[in-house]
Amino acid sequence: MNSSVIGDSARRMFDSYVTADRDAVERLLTDDFRFTSPYDDHIDRATYFERCWPGAGSFEAFDFEQVTVDADKCLVVYEARTKKGKRFRNTELLTFASDRIRSVEVFFGRTLAEDDTAASASKLELYFHPLASFCQKVLIALYENDTPFEPNIVDLSDAASRQAFLQLWPIGQFPVLRDTATGLAIPESTIIIEYLAQHHPGKLALVPTDPELAREARLRDRFYDLHVDVPMQKIVTDRLRPDGEYDRYGVAHAESALATAYDVIDAQMATRTWAAGEAFSMADCAAAPALFFAGRVVPFGDSRRNLAAYFERLIERPSFARVVGEARPYMVHFPA
């Protein structure tokens, strides 16, 4: 099923609710349609029209914040405005059978005040360094969805910058995302992307809505962090050690681990476009910087053509190209 057709059908469903066009909705729903909300437990089509349709025509508009299609499912995040001036945010998951809607699950959000000061005050601040691979991972996620944020480059060699960062996150590792609306400081690149997907979603669902695809994306995210990025960093940090302090055994183990990871990736990418399947996800955010730096210390080799082709797709991604460009002035500090 074409994703654009599913997205258009989802929008028509909401438009018909605004105009109270029941005939249009009747045509959109399958005969075995089911509706679920905090107030409705898997009710059938007839009960849906009995309970829910009386509210049709009472809305001014549905302003879509996110419409994401994944296979036969469409996730819609919206702000609803009633003709009486009320506003609220909900999320709905629509499941399709061909071009018709088989089920709708509604997840209620909060009611918005007329002057929603909490929303207007919300600002994301990212504490990071452009050369750090885990920071680049988060930057890719932010750029993919054009998520606005305030960049704060941390210089750990500067006493004042280091101390200010340690007050935010005593562990002293970046990236850290701070949400001024909640006061939360969120560390760890994977958790940051999960937080963005939940609280600041965009046009691209970096964490898939389908549970199986989400599990695969998380698995590949951990794979690239633990089995590509970590051994790469072992090799890089060893090159920064003073003479006589090298860990030859540890470096040899890291190089072997990277070779094994390369073989796994090469086999997987024979049948995939992106790390977790056919859609770009959080796993690719992890893969891009990990492979970028790993390939510099342990080349992929001529035989791993699927890996090389995948890396080329990552390099051509505008979000990652931007990240690489922003890191370029700092690349003189990377030990070749």
N, C-alpha and C positions, 0 to 999 in steps of 0.2 A: 504493500500500500504506500503510495507517495506521501511523504511527510507533509508537503505543502497542502495536499488535499485534506489531511487530518487536521492540520492547523486551521485551515479555512472553515472546516465544518464545526470545529470547536467555537470559533468566533461567531459563526452564524447562530449557534445555540444561545449564546449570551445576547446577541443582537435581537433575537426573536423574543427573549424574555423582556427586553426593554420595550419592544413594540407590541407585546402581548399577542404575537402571531402564533397561535396554537397550531395551526395547520403546518407551519414550517417545522415546529418542534416534533409534531407527530411523524413527519417524514424522516426526521433525523434519528429517531429512536428505534431500536430493534423491538420485535414483539416480546422478547424475553428480558427487556431492559430492567435493571435494578438500580435503586438509588439508596445511598447510605450517607448519613450525617450524624452528628452527636444526638440528634432527636429522632432519627429514622434508621431502623435496623434492616437494611437490605430489602426495602419495600419494592413492590412490583410497579409496573408501568401505570396501571389504573390508580393505585394508591398514591403514586407520585403526583398525578394530575389533580387528584382530590385534595391532597395536603398542600402541595407546593405551588401549583399553578395560580391560585387566587392572588398571590403576590405579584404576578406578572403585570407589567405596565406601571408599577410604582417606582421604577428606577429611572434616574436621569441618564446614567451611563455606567458602564464597566470599563475602567481604565486598566489595561493590561500591563503588568510589570514584567511578566515572563510567560511565554508560551513555548514549551519545549516538547518536541515529539521524539519518542524513542520506541521504535517498532510500532506496536498497535496501541500505545499509550500516549496521552497528551497531558502534561502537567501545566496548569494555568494558575498563575498568581495574579490577583487583581485587587484594585481598590474600587469598591462599589459606592455610588452616590445616589441616594434616594431623592425623590422630588420634594421631600420634606426637609432636606438639608443634612441628613445623617450620612456618615461615611464609615466604612469598615473595610478591613482587609481579610480576604479568605484565600485558601488554596484548594483547587479541585483537581482530581485525577480522573480523566475520562479514558475509558477503554473502548476501543473500536472493533467492530466486526465489519470488514470491508470499509465502506464509507459511512456507516451508521454507528451510532453510539450504543454500546451494549451496557455500560454501567458508568455511574458517576459516584465518586466518593468526595465528600466535602469535609474540609478541615477548617474549623472556624479560627479566625484571627481576632485581633482586638478592634474595638470601636475607636474611631479617630475623632478627636475633638475638632471643633471648627478651626481653631488655630493650633495645629498639632506641633507644639513646641519641642516635644521629644524628637519627632522626626526631623524637624528643621535643624535641630542642634546636633544631629548625628553626624559624626565625622570619623573617618578611619585614618589612623596614623600607622605607618609601617616603619619600623626600626630595622635597618638592614645595612648590608654593604653590597655594592654592585658586583663584586668579584666572587662573592660566596655562592656556591652552587645551590644550597638550600634556600637562600634568599632569591636567587633567580627563579627557582621553582614557583615561589609565591608571586613574583612579579609577572610571570607568564599567565598565571591564573587571573590576576587583576587586569592585565591588558587584554586577555581574551574576551572579557565581558565589559571592557571600558569602565571598570569600577573606579569611581573617583577616590583618591586617597592622598594624604599628605606624606611625602617621602622624608624620612629622617635618616641620613647616612651616619652610621656609628663608626667612629675612629677609635678603636681600642688602644691605639698607641698614644692617644691624647688623654691625659688624666681626667680632664673635666668631662669629655665625651664619655669616657669609660664609666666614671662615677655616676653620671646621670642615667646611663643605661642600666647599671647594676641596681639602681633604686627602682627601676621599672621591673627588672627581671634579675634577681640575685645570681642565678645560674650563669649569666653572662654570655649566653649563646644566642645568636640571631638566626632567623628573623623572629620578631615579635610584632604582633598586630594589636593596636589599642583602639577600642571602639569607645568614643567619647560619650555616646548615648547611654551606655551601660557602665562605663568605667572599667570594663574588662580588659585585661592584658592577656592576649592569647599567644603562647609560644608554640614552637614546633610546626614545621611547614605543612605537614599533612593535616594537622588539627586546624590550622589557619584556613586551608582550602575547604575543609568540611564546614567551618564556621561561616565562611563566605557563601557557600552553597545554601546553607540553612537560613541565614539572616540577611544576606545581601545577594540574592540570586540575580543572574543576568540571562542573556539570550542563550547562552550555552550551558547546559547542565554538566558541569565537570564531574559531579558525582551522579551517575545515572539513576533514574527513578526506578528502573527495574531492579529488584533485589539481586538477581543473579548477575546482571551486568555490573551492579554496584560492588558486589563481592569481588568480581574479577578485576575491576578498576583498583580497588583497595589492595588486592594481592599484588598486582603489577606495580603499584605505587611503592609498596614495601620492598618488592624485589629490586627496583632500581635504586632505592635509597640504601638498602643493606648490602646488596651484592654487586653494585656498580659504584655508587658514590663513596661508600665507606672504604673499600680497598683502594680506590683512586686517591682518596685523601691520605691514606697511609703512605702511599708512594710519594705524594707531593710533600707532606710534612717531613719525611725522611730526607728529602733533598734540601730542606731548609736547616737541617741539623749542622752543627759545627763539625769540622774534620775530626775523625776519630770516634764520633758518636753515632755512626750509622748503624741501622738495624738491618743487616743483609738478609737474615733469615725471615724477618717480618715482611720485607719488601718482596722477597721471592714468593712467599705465601700469598701476598696480595696480588702479585702478577698472575699467579696460577688461578686464583679466584676470579680475576677479571677474564681470563681466557675461557674459563668454564661458563661464566655469565654470558660472554659473547656468543658461545655456541648455543646456549639456551635461547637467546634472543634471535639468533639467525634462524633457528628452527621454527620458532613461533611466528616470526614475521613472514614466513613463506606463505601464510594463509590469512594474514591480517594487514589492514592498512595502518591501524594505530595500535597502541600497546594493549588495549583491552578489547579490541574488536574493530568495528567500522566507524566509530565515533571518537573524536578527540576527547580526552578525559584528564582527570587529575594524574593518571598514570603517565601520560605524555608530558605533563608539566614536570614530573620527576625525572623522566627519561632524558629530556633535552639537555639540561645542564650536566647531568651525570655523564652522558655519553660525550658531550662536548669536551669536557676536561679529561675523561678517561682515555679517549682516543689520542690525546696528546702525550700521554705517558706510556700507554700500551696500545699501539695501533691496532685497528680492527683486523688487518690482514686482507689479502686479495681474495681469499676463498669465501669470506662471509659476505656474500653479495646482498642477501636479504637485509642484514643488519645495516650495511652501507646505504642501501636504498631507503630504509626507514630513517636513518639519520639525515639523509638529504631532504626528506619530507619535513622533518623537524626544522632544519635550517631554513627552509623556505617559508615556514609559518611566520606571518608578520609579527606576532607577539614575541617569538623567540628571537627573530632578527633584531627587534628593538632592544631586547635584553642584551644581546651580544654587542650591539652598538654602544649601549650605555656602559658596558664593562670594558670596552676597548682601551680607554685611557689608563685603566688599572692593570692591564695585562702585562705590563713591564715587571710587575711583582710576582708573576706566575713563573715558577722555576721550570724552564724548558728541559 
